[in-house]
């Protein structure tokens, strides 16, 4: 099945919540000196912000089909 994000307003709410919880997790990781977690959280946070930006512009993001094409072409 293809993944599509942006058909519902709930998608925006979902990514707003992911941004909020990931930001908080980053703060906690910083307090405990967990550089490995901070790096992962920051990477995810950037992806979530890019996604929510696209959604707020009214775009729909299709995922699986494009990933499968890149995998087949050897670009992943």
N, C-alpha and C positions, 0 to 999 in steps of 0.2 A: 504494500500500500504506500502511496505517496503521502508525505507529510506536508500539510499546508497550514501556515500560521497567518492569521489576519482576517479570517472570516467572521470572527466574533469579537465583541468588545471585551469579552472575558480574557482574550489573549493579551490585551494591553494590561489588564489588571494582573494577570499571571506574571508578566515580565516586570511590572512595577514591584510586585512582591519579591520576585527573585533578586532584583537589584537591591532592595532594602535588606533582605536577609543575607545576601552575599557581602554587602558592605559591612554589616554587623559582624559577620564571621571573620572578615578581614581585620576589623578592629581587635577582636578577641585573639586572633592569631598573632597580631603585632604585640599585644600585651604579654604573650607567652613566648615570643621570639621564634615563632615557627615560620621561618622564611620559605620553606617548601609550600606550606599552605597559602601564605600570602601571595606567592607567585601564581599558584593555581586559581585562587579567588580573583586576583586582578585580571587574569586571562578571561575567566568566565564573565566577570563584570563588564569587560569591554565588549564581549559578544552580546550580552544581554542589552547593553546600551545601544549597540548598533541595530539590534533587532527591534527594540522599542522605537527607535528613531524611524526606521522603515515603516513600522506599523502606524505610527502617528501621521506619516505622510500619506497614508491610505494604501500602501503597498501590501500585497499578499506574498508571503515567502513560501516557495515550494522547495522541499529539501531532498527527499530520498532519491527521486529520479535524477536530479543533477549530480548527487554524490555517486550514484551507480555509474553514470556516464563517465565521470572523472576517473573512477576506479578502473573502468574498462579501458579507458585511454591511457592509464598509467600515470595520471597526474596527481594521484593521492599517495 
